Amino acid sequence: MRSQSPKNRLSEAPKGSYQFFLFKTEPDAYSFDDFLRDKETVWDGVTNPVAVKNLREMPKGTKWIFYHTGEERRAVGTGSVLSVDASDPKVPVVRVKVGKGLKTPKTLDQIKAEPLFKDSPLVRIGRLSVVPLTEEQWEWFLG
């Protein structure tokens, strides 16, 4: 087994925290196509205290799924966290970069039908805009 370089260790999530999330957005407000065009952006406009806490505690390198809400209701792409400035705990500044589009976008109906998500806040707390994912759930989105 290869040892990790110090650089890789710095971007890992602390033990017990999530390394994968799902971010929801209205495609009319900011779509994955917008994200692909911009390459990087600041993820803002989040007001739910649980979602804000999730953003504030994200380490650099956190991977996430880009999910369109509204009429579309489907996961469409990926991104990763470049940095988090949590100096204002109520409004963390989360800089993110684009990843890739999902080979097979996943609809909300598909997510709800998948046993991996039966206890997930994604299906239990529909209004939560920044949702933690397990590694298995992350892999399912990529599959």
Secondary structure, 3 states (H helix, E strand, C coil): CCCCCHHHHHCCCCCCCCCEEEEEECCCCCCHHHHHHHCEEEECCCCCHHHHHHHHCCCCCCEEEEEECCCCCEEEEEEEEEEEECCCCCCCEEEEEEEEEEEEEEEHHHHHHCHHHCCCHHHHCCCCCEEEECHHHHHHHHC
